[in-house]
Amino acid sequence: KSEIINRVSDKGERVPDLAREYGVIPKTIYNLLRNKANQPQAVLELAKLKRENEALINIIGSLVAESRLGKKKK
């Protein structure tokens, strides 16, 4: 997969030619290229979701701690 992507991206080879060479339909290669283009966005989105998850875990932890302290004071 990476070889095909590199040959299209770096060397400028034509997708139909590579599809014939590798015995796949051109759409398969276009999908590989599209997925590669979306990867940086997916990595950024994953990092954002991890930060949000961590923040929510901290909020929940604080709320649980406050709840326990409130019960002990009564």
C-alpha positions as CSV (number, residue, x, y, z in Angstrom):
1,K,0.0,0.0,0.0
2,S,2.7,2.5,1.0
3,E,4.6,1.7,-2.2
4,I,1.6,2.5,-4.3
5,I,0.9,5.7,-2.4
6,N,4.6,6.8,-2.7
7,R,4.7,6.0,-6.4
8,V,1.6,8.2,-7.0
9,S,2.5,11.0,-4.6
10,D,6.3,11.2,-4.9
11,K,7.0,10.0,-8.4
12,G,3.8,11.2,-10.1
13,E,2.9,7.9,-11.6
14,R,-0.6,7.5,-13.0
15,V,-3.2,5.7,-11.0
16,P,-4.6,3.7,-13.9
17,D,-1.2,2.4,-14.8
18,L,-0.4,1.3,-11.2
19,A,-3.9,-0.3,-10.9
20,R,-3.1,-2.5,-14.0
21,E,0.3,-3.3,-12.6
22,Y,-1.0,-4.4,-9.2
23,G,-4.1,-6.0,-10.5
24,V,-6.6,-3.7,-8.7
25,I,-9.2,-1.3,-9.8
26,P,-8.2,2.4,-9.9
27,K,-10.9,3.2,-7.2
28,T,-8.9,1.1,-4.7
29,I,-5.8,3.3,-5.2
30,Y,-7.9,6.4,-5.0
31,N,-9.3,5.2,-1.7
32,L,-5.8,4.5,-0.4
33,L,-4.8,8.1,-1.3
34,R,-7.9,9.5,0.3
35,N,-7.4,7.6,3.5
36,K,-3.8,8.8,3.6
37,A,-4.9,12.4,3.2
38,N,-7.4,12.0,6.1
39,Q,-4.9,10.5,8.5
40,P,-3.4,13.7,9.9
41,Q,-6.9,15.0,10.6
42,A,-7.8,11.7,12.3
43,V,-4.7,11.9,14.5
44,L,-5.6,15.5,15.5
45,E,-9.2,14.5,16.2
46,L,-8.0,11.5,18.3
47,A,-5.7,13.8,20.3
48,K,-8.5,16.3,20.9
49,L,-10.8,13.5,22.1
50,K,-8.2,12.2,24.5
51,R,-7.8,15.6,26.0
52,E,-11.6,16.0,26.4
53,N,-11.8,12.5,27.9
54,E,-9.1,13.4,30.4
55,A,-10.9,16.6,31.4
56,L,-14.2,14.8,31.8
57,I,-12.5,12.1,34.0
58,N,-11.0,14.9,36.2
59,I,-14.4,16.6,36.5
60,I,-16.1,13.3,37.5
61,G,-13.4,12.6,40.0
62,S,-13.9,16.1,41.6
63,L,-17.7,15.6,41.7
64,V,-17.3,12.2,43.3
65,A,-14.9,13.6,45.9
66,E,-17.2,16.5,46.7
67,S,-20.1,14.1,47.0
68,R,-18.2,11.9,49.5
69,L,-17.1,14.9,51.5
70,G,-20.7,16.2,51.7
71,K,-21.9,12.8,53.0
72,K,-19.3,12.7,55.7
73,K,-20.2,16.2,57.0
74,K,-23.9,15.2,57.5
